Amino acid sequence: MHKAGRAEREQSVRMIGLYLGPVVLGSLVADGIYRSVCGGQRFALGGVFSSHLFQVLFGLMAAALAWSMRELRARLAFGILTFQQAVVASGWMFGAPVDPLLIGSLSVAFAVLVTMSGASMQPKWRLIVPAVFAAMFVVRWLTIYYADGIMGRHSVFRPGPFC
């Protein structure tokens, strides 16, 4: 019974990865393209999302998932996420700047691996990946656009399809 419960939990985590990967990729791609085309600063949420405690807990959760996964791609994905959180944590612990290209690359690697892991489990659900990616891309683009308007970088009501 114990092994069956563990297999079901692992399958659930892998199924979530089928959605989580495209969400992360869609957000990263939309942010990168928007900032390249429209310029401006990165917009980050404050509060709990930028707290060190949240990052440590997130890293510990990723490490526990990496340890418990038996499927190679899922284990690698959560191992990469653990490493990413360790790099971010070391940056604030030692007061050293963290290379955004490194963090972004690790995020992309995590997203691709966790998506591949979930898709290998449910081949008929692979068609959902582009739809989730596209939806997240649009949502992220609109939130950045609106945030830029709130921060006074442009008017939300001005004509212009992209920026």
N, C-alpha and C positions, 0 to 999 in steps of 0.2 A: 504494500500500500504506500509505503514511504517513497519508493522509486516512482510509482505512478503519479503521486502528487508533485514530485520534483519535475517530472517530465511535462506535466500540465502547466506548471508555473513557467518553465522555460519556453514552452510553446506560446504561452500568453505574452511573454516579454518579446519574443521574436515577432509575433503578430503585431505588437505595438510598434516595433521597428519598421514594419512595412509602411506605417504612416509617419513615424517620427523622422526617418531619414529624408523623405521628400520635403517635410516641413522645414527642417534645418537647411537643406540645400536651397529651397525656394527663398527663404529669408536671406541667406548669404548672397545669392545671386542678385536678388532685387536690390539689396543694400549696395552691393558693389557697382552695379550698373547705374543706379540712381546717383550715387556719389560721383561716379565718373562723368556722367552726362550733366548733372545739375550742380555739382560741386557741393560745398557746405561741409559741416561737421557731422560727426557721428552723433546719433541720438541714443542715449542709454537711459534706461529706467533707474531711478535711484531707490533708496530704501532697502528692502530685504534682498533684492536681486543683486545689489552690489556689496552686500555685507560679506565679511570674511567667514563668518560662521556658516552662511549659506553655501559658500564655495567649498568649504571643508566637508560639510555634510554631503554635498553633491558628489565630491570626489570619493568619499567613503562608500556612498551608494554605488557608484560606478565600479569601484574596486570589488565590492561584494558581488555585483552582477558578473563581472569578468571572472571572478573565482568560481562562481556557481555554474556558468554556462558550459555546456559540453560541445556545442557546435562551434567549429573553428572561427567562422566569420563573426559570429556574435561575441565570442570571447575576445577576438582581436579588436572589435569595435569598442567594447567597453573597456578594454585595456588602453586603447588610444584615448578614450575619454578620461580615464583615470590619469594618464600621463599629462593630458592637457590641463586638467584641474591642478595637478601638482606643479606645473610650470607657472600657472597663474598665481597659485598660493606662494610659490617661492619668490615671485616678483614682488608681492606686497610684503612678504616677510623680510626680505633683504633690501627693499626699497629700490630694486632694479627695474628698469623698463622692460616690458615683455613685448617681443616682436609680434605685431599684429599679423604678419604674414605666416609666422609659425602657428599661431593660434587658429587662424583661418584655415590653414592647410590641415591641421589636425581635426578641425570641425568637419571639413569636407571628407576626409578619410573615414571618420566615424560615421557620417551620414551615409556614405556609399556602402560601407560594410554592413551597417545595420539594416539597410534597405535590401541588400543582396541576401542577407540571412533570412529576413522575413519573406522575401519573394521566393526563395528556394523551397520554403515550407508550403506555400500556397500558390502554385503556379497560375491558377485561374484568376487570382486576385492581382496579378502583375499590372493589369490595365489601370488599376486605381492609382498607381504611382505617378504617372504624368498629370492626372487630374488633381491630386493633392499638391504636387509641385506647383502647378499653374495657379491654383487657388491661393496658396501661400505667397507666391510671387506677387499677385495682385493685392492681397491684403497688406503685405509688407510695404509695397510701393505706395499705396494710399495712406498708410499710417505715417510713413516718412514725409510724404507730401503735406499731410495735415499738420504734423509736428513742426515742419519748417514754417508753415503759415502761422502757427501759434507763437513760435519763437521770433516772428517778425522778419523772416528771411524772404518772404513773398506773401502776397495776398492769396488766400485760399480761393477767393472768388474771381481772381483775374483769369482772363482767357489764356489758354495754353494747355496742350494735351499732356505734356510730360513733366515740366518743372514749374 
